[in-house]
Amino acid sequence: MHNVLSFISSVDVSPNTYLLHQELLNFMLVAMSTQLLYGPSPGPADINPFIDAAMDQDSSLVSLVVRRLLLNYIMQPRTPFSNSSYQVFYEGRQPGILQRVGSAAANFVLLPFSYLVSSSGEGLRNSLAGHSVHVLLVLNYYRKCVVGEKSTTDKSDDGAPSDSLSKVHTYFSDNPYCKALENARDIELDHADVEGAVIYGSLVRVPFASLFDTLGMFLTDESAVLLLYTMVHGNSNFLEYVLVRTDLDTLVRIICLTSPSLIVC
């Protein structure tokens, strides 16, 4: 899990790395979905090794992962695939029979995927952005149940203290991804504005303007609504930015269209 998160956070998305980024996010979604096997109220015996491994990472890596996932959602990178055929020929060389067979086999294997990509429209072309926000939300809302002991002093009837008793209680551990998202700052702010502020690990800096506009464009998607709710209610800096925007109709208009029962609209 450390290697997966390190690659996602350190390697930029490009036509050469797009598919690898997408498959790593797919792996994380499948691995972390094992929590569906547990009940609605997770207990101390419930273990998800993949999410627990992600929670145990260093705070600096956590901040880099959160930043990369947010940037993937903001930038909406497109898939590099096209209808062109796949060739394994080398420049300046005449292709041999084995290379021709390999090229034909590659085109045959990639044909279904190329067809889906070319005919799917915006949905699949932005699948990397969708996977990124899903992984971010799963990591943000995960809470691990921990068992602890709390010492209590039992008093007798005459008021004299007796032996202390240890009482087992459960609580949810801190989530580093939630803290990193709550402390995210606008990249356009001057560094002096955040000096002396209490932050968790490395500071996550993203363009709030681009994030606001992207959320406004995709509010018909449930993941965008949940991300907006998460940022507004969890990040005071983003809430302040939203309140000072003069074009709140970017969000309000779409909310009214998707929720016609609201009388205020």
N, C-alpha and C positions, 0 to 999 in steps of 0.2 A: 504493500500500500504506500510505503514511503517513496518508492521509485515511481509509482504512478502519479502521485501528487507532485513530486519534484519535476517530472516531465511536463505535466499540465501547466505548472506555474512558471517554468523557466524557458520553455520552447514556444516561440511565437507561432500563431496559426498562419500557415502559408499553403499554397496549392500542394506542396510536397508533404506537409505534415497534417493536412486537414483530416484525412481519413483515420490516421493514428489517434489524433485528438478525439475524434468521434467515437472510435471503438473503445478507447480508454474510459470515456464517459459512460458508454453503454455497459462496460464491465462494472463500473461503480454502481450504476443503477440496479443491475441484476444482483450484484453481491449484497448491496444494502437492502434489497427488497425482502430478505429473509425475515425481517421484522414482522412481516405480515403473518408469519406462523404463530406469533404470540398474541395474547389477548389485548384488549384495549387498554388495560392498566398493567404496564410492564412491572414485573417483580424482580427481586434480587437474583433469582436463578436464571433469568433470561439473559442470554449472551449472544451478541452479534460480533463475531471476531473482526469483520471488515470495518464496521463503523467504529468499534472500540479502537482499532488500530489507527484510524483517521483522527480520532479524538486525542490520541497520545502524541501527536506530532508537535514539533516545536512551534512556538507562537509566530516566529518569523515566517515559517513555511505556511502556516495557516493563513496569515495575512496575504501572502503572495497568491495562494489558491483562491481566496475570496476575490481578490482583485482581478485575477484572470477570468474567473467565471462571470463576474460583472461585465468585464470588457467584451467577452464573447457575446453576451446578451445585448450589449449596447451596439456593437459593430455589426451584428447579424451577418457573419461571414457566409459567403455562398460556396456551394460545393464546386470543386474544380472540374468535375466530370462534364464531358460533352459527348456529342454523338460521334466524334472521331474514333477511329479504330485504334486498338492498342498494338504497338509494334515493338519488337525486341531486336530490331536491326541496329547495327552500329554504323556510324557515319564513315564513309570512305571504303566500306567493305560490301562485297556482293553477298546478299543473304544466302545461306546454305539451306539444305532441305530441312535440317533439324530446327533452324531458326524460323523457317516458314511454318512448320508444324506447331512450334511453340507459340507463334503469333496467332495462328488460327485457334489454338486451344484457349489462349487468354481471352480472345474476343468472344468465344463461345461461353466461357465462364462468367465474364463480365456483362454479357448481353442482358440478362434479367435486371441487374442493378442499373445499368445504363438506361434501360427502358423506363424503370420506375422514376429515376431522377429526371429524365427529360419530360415526363408527362405528369409530374406531381404538382407543379406550380410552386407557390411560396412555401408550402408546408415542409416538404422535404429539403428544399434548398436552405432553409433556416433550421434544419434539424440540430445542428451543433449549438445554436443559440438556445433552442428548446431544452436540449439535454443539459446544458450548462445551468440554466435557471432551476431545473428539476433537482440536479445534484446539490446546488446551493441551498435550496429550500429544505431538502432532506437533512443535510448536514446542520443547518441552522436550527431545526426544530427537534433534533434528537436529544433526548435526555436519558442518561444512564442512572438507573436506580442503584443506590449504594446503601449497604447495611452498616450502621454504626452503633456504638454503645454510649448511653447517656447515664451518668452517675446521679443518683438521687439519694437523699438522706431520709431514712424512715424514722419518724418520731413515735415514741411510745405514748401511752395515755397520760403519764405524769409530766409530759413535756420534755423529758430528757432525750437527747438525740441518741439514736442507736446506730447500728452498722449501716454503712452506705450500700445502696443497691444499684446494680447496673441494669439499665433497661435498654433493650434493643429497639432501635427505631430506624426507619428508612428515610432517605432523602435523595434528591436528584443532584448529581454533580454538575459543576459548571461546564458550559459548552464554549470552547474557544472560538468556534466559528461564529456563534451568536455574538460574542463579545467583539470580535473583529468587525462584524457587520454593523454593530451598534456604534462603533467608534470610527466608522468610515468618514472621511472628510472630502470636501470639494477640492479637486486638483487645481482649481483656479484661485484658491485662497493663498495668500502670502504665507510663507513659512512662519513668519513672526506671529501670525494669528493663533497658531496652535502651540507655540512654545509654552512650556509650563503646564500644559493640559495633561490630565491623567489619561493615558491611553493603554491599551492592551497590546503588548508586543510591538511589532512594526506597524506603522500607520498605513491604513488602506486609503489610497487617494484615487478617486475616480471623478470624471466630469459629471457633476450633478445635472447640468443642463442637458447633456446627451441622454442621461438616464431618464430624466423627466420626459423628454420628447419620445423616447422609445416606449416607455410605459404608456404614454398617451396614445400611441399608434396601435398598441396591442392589448388594450383593456378588454377586448372581447374574449381574450384568453384567460382562463382561470389562474394560470400560473403567474401572469402579469398582475392580476388583481391581488394575489397573495403576496407577491413581492412588494407591491406598492404599500399594502397594509403593513408588511414587516418593516419597511423603511420608515414609514410615517410614524408608526407607534413605537419603534425601537430606536431610531436614530434621530436624536434631537437636531442635529445639524441639517439633515435632509428635510425634516419638518419645517425648520426655519426657512430653508431655501424655498420650499413649496409655498409657504405663506406669503413670501415677499414677491412671488412671481405675479406679474400683471396679466398673464394670459392663462388664468386658471380654467378658462373654458376648454382648454385642451383636454382636461380630465372631466370637468363637469358635463360637457356636452355628450361625451361618450357614455358617461354613467347614466345620463338621462335616457339615452337611446337604448341602452341595454337593460334599464330598469324603468319601464314606462309607468309602473305603479306608484312611483314617487310623486307625491302631490306637489312638492316644492318645485319640481321641474315643469 
